[in-house]
Amino acid sequence: MYKHILLPTDGSALSRQAIHSCMLFAKNTGATITGVHVIPALQPDQLEAWMHHDAHYGERRQALFERFADEYLAYIANSAQAEEIPCACKVLKAPEPYLAIVKAAEQARCDLIYMASHGWKGDSAQLLGSETLKVLMHSKIPVLVHKPVPGNRR
């Protein structure tokens, strides 16, 4: 069975559902967990477009993203600790989150990626793009997709 699970989170309610589901799965299989959150890395020209004449915008933006990442990963770590599941967490920075997730799974020698799907349908999925779909397409290891549970906002 699976021994090491990569658990990406974006901090959403759906990610929290996947976290709880993954904890049960890991506990039942004896797997360890590596939690990851990807901070978007804007290219310099993208960053300049959003600076609005603020010399410290980039620093404040980075600090805010790091604070959110710490909160999201603390949720995974605390959930794992409550279930006595070995867990490590990492903040990643990348322009393409799906590539960072796939690479992190390979580097940590995970044998499963367990992630949420927002379940967008139709034009919104094509317009927004699905990180889950991109991970599914590019990962060399299995990806377990946790589908939303209606009414569960845990």
N, C-alpha and C positions, 0 to 999 in steps of 0.2 A: 504494500500500500504506500501511500505518500508519506514522506519523511520530513520534507521541508517546504513550507508554503510561503509564497510571496503574496502579501496582502496590501495592495495599493488602496489609498483612500483619498477622496477629494473633500472630505469633511461633510458631505451631504447626508441627509436622512437616509438615503438609499445606501450610501457607504456604511453607515452605522448598522443598517439591517444586515449587510454582507459581513460586517465584522462579527456580529453576534452569531450568525450562521456559521462562519468560518471557525469560531471558537469551539462550537459544538463538534464540527467536523474534525478539527485538530485534536480535540480531547479524545474523540472516539478512535482516531487512527494513531495517536501517539506522535503526531507531527509537531515540529517546531515552526514558529512563525517569524518571518521578517516583514515588518510593516514599512511601507514607503509612502511618502507624499512628494509629488513633483511640483516644485516652484517654477513657474514659467520664466524662462530667460529671454528677455526681449533683446533684440539686436540693437546696437547703438542708434541706428536711424529710427527705429520704432520708438525707442525711449525718448529721443529728442522731440518727436511729434506729440508726446504727452507731457512734456515738462512745463508748459505754460509759464515760461520765464521764471521757474523756480529752480534755483541752483541745487537744492537739496532733495528734489523730488525722488530721484533714484534711490537715495539712501533711505528715505522714509518708506518708499514702496517696498524695498527689500526687507526692512525691519518688520513691516506689517505682514508680508508674506511669511517671514520666518516665525513670527508669533503665531500665526494661524497654523503653520506646519507643526509647530511644537504642540499646540492644542490638539490637533487631529491625531498626531502620533501618540500623545499621552493617553488618548481614548483607547487606542489599540493596546498600548502597554498595560494600562490599568485593567482592561478586559482580560488580557492574557494572564496577568498576575492573579486576578480573582479566580481563574480556572486552573491555576498552577501549570500554565503552558509556557515553556521556554520561548522567549520573544526578544528580538532586537529590532530597533527602528532606525530608519535613515531618512534624512531629508535629501532629496535630489534636486538639481537645478538643470533644466534642459529646455530648449525651444520646442521640442516635440515630446510631450509626456509619454506617449506610447513607446517610443524608442528607449527612453530612460527606464521604463518598466520592464521591457523585454531584456535590456542589457543588465539591469539589476538582478533579475531572476537568474540569468546565466552566470553572473559573477558570484552570486551567493550559492550557486549550485542547487537552486530550488528545483523540485520536480513537479510543482503545480503553481499556477497563478490563480488566485481566487479573488474575483472582483465583481463589483456591482455593474449593472447596466441601467441607464436611465430610461431605456425602453422607448426612445423617441421613434416615431413612425412617420413615414411619408416624407414630405419636403423638408421638415425640420431636421430629420436625421441626415439628409443629404447636405443641407445647408450648414448645420452645426458640426457635422462629422462626429463619429463615435470613437472615443479613445478605446473603448472595449472592442469594437470591431477591428480597429487597427492592431490592437494587441493580438486578437485572434488570428489575424492574417499574417502577422510577422513572428509570432512566438514559435519556437521549436519544441516547447514543452506544452503539456496540456493546460488549458485555461478553463476553469469552472466559472460560469457566469451565474451570479445570483440575481434572479429576476425580482422585481419589486413585489412586495406583499401589500395588496390594497389595504388601506386603513392603518397600516403599521408605520408610525412615525418615530419609533423608538430611537 
